[in-house]
Amino acid sequence: MELLELRRRAMSEYAVWNTILTFIVGLIGFVMRDKFNELGRISILLNKTREEMARDHITRTEFRYDMQQLMDRFDRLEEKLDDLVAAPNRRN
């Protein structure tokens, strides 16, 4: 009789322990799934941000090229203004 009672108590303790472990493993699994889903969402947002940055912003090389063109135009405009200012002085 004692052996049967000890066996029932041991089985009951195992059942409680299994229930606790199952709950903990399930909770860990749920949290990990949620974190992996969040990681995937953040990855998608990062890729979209990179695409928008590439679309909306220019590179340093493009900026330098555009600035050089602008400076060249200002130089030509300055030469024309100098010619206009010098032309009346030559007539006199």
C-alpha positions as CSV (number, residue, x, y, z in Angstrom):
1,M,0.0,0.0,0.0
2,E,2.8,2.4,0.8
3,L,4.5,1.7,-2.4
4,L,1.4,2.5,-4.4
5,E,0.9,5.7,-2.4
6,L,4.6,6.8,-3.0
7,R,4.2,6.0,-6.7
8,R,1.0,8.2,-6.9
9,R,2.7,11.0,-5.1
10,A,5.8,10.8,-7.4
11,M,3.5,10.7,-10.5
12,S,1.6,13.8,-9.1
13,E,4.9,15.6,-8.6
14,Y,6.0,14.7,-12.1
15,A,2.7,16.0,-13.5
16,V,3.1,19.3,-11.6
17,W,6.7,19.6,-12.7
18,N,5.8,18.8,-16.3
19,T,3.0,21.4,-16.2
20,I,5.3,24.0,-14.9
21,L,8.0,23.2,-17.5
22,T,5.4,23.2,-20.3
23,F,4.2,26.6,-19.2
24,I,7.7,28.0,-19.1
25,V,8.7,26.6,-22.4
26,G,5.4,27.8,-24.0
27,L,6.0,31.3,-22.6
28,I,9.6,31.4,-23.9
29,G,8.4,30.2,-27.3
30,F,5.7,32.9,-27.4
31,V,8.1,35.6,-26.5
32,M,10.7,34.4,-29.0
33,R,8.1,34.3,-31.8
34,D,7.0,37.8,-30.9
35,K,10.6,39.0,-31.0
36,F,11.4,37.4,-34.3
37,N,8.2,38.9,-35.8
38,E,9.3,42.3,-34.5
39,L,12.8,41.8,-35.9
40,G,11.3,41.0,-39.3
41,R,9.2,44.1,-39.2
42,I,12.2,46.3,-38.2
43,S,14.2,44.7,-41.1
44,I,11.5,45.7,-43.6
45,L,11.3,49.2,-42.2
46,L,15.1,49.5,-42.4
47,N,15.1,48.4,-46.1
48,K,12.4,50.9,-46.9
49,T,14.3,53.7,-45.2
50,R,17.4,52.8,-47.2
51,E,15.4,52.9,-50.4
52,E,14.0,56.3,-49.5
53,M,17.4,57.7,-48.6
54,A,18.8,56.6,-51.9
55,R,15.8,58.1,-53.8
56,D,15.6,61.4,-51.9
57,H,19.2,62.3,-51.2
58,I,22.1,62.8,-53.5
59,T,25.6,61.5,-53.1
60,R,28.6,63.6,-52.4
61,T,29.9,63.1,-55.9
62,E,26.7,64.3,-57.4
63,F,26.7,67.3,-55.1
64,R,30.3,68.2,-56.1
65,Y,29.5,67.9,-59.8
66,D,26.4,70.1,-59.5
67,M,28.3,72.7,-57.4
68,Q,31.1,72.8,-60.0
69,Q,28.6,73.4,-62.8
70,L,27.0,76.2,-60.8
71,M,30.4,77.8,-60.1
72,D,31.3,77.5,-63.8
73,R,28.1,79.4,-64.7
74,F,28.8,82.1,-62.1
75,D,32.3,82.5,-63.5
76,R,30.9,82.9,-67.1
77,L,28.3,85.4,-65.7
78,E,31.0,87.3,-63.9
79,E,33.1,87.5,-67.1
80,K,30.1,88.9,-69.0
81,L,29.4,91.5,-66.3
82,D,33.1,92.5,-66.4
83,D,32.9,92.9,-70.2
84,L,29.7,95.0,-69.8
85,V,31.3,97.2,-67.2
86,A,34.6,97.6,-69.2
87,A,32.8,98.3,-72.5
88,P,31.6,101.8,-71.7
89,N,35.0,102.7,-70.3
90,R,36.6,101.8,-73.6
91,R,34.3,104.0,-75.6
92,N,35.3,107.1,-73.7
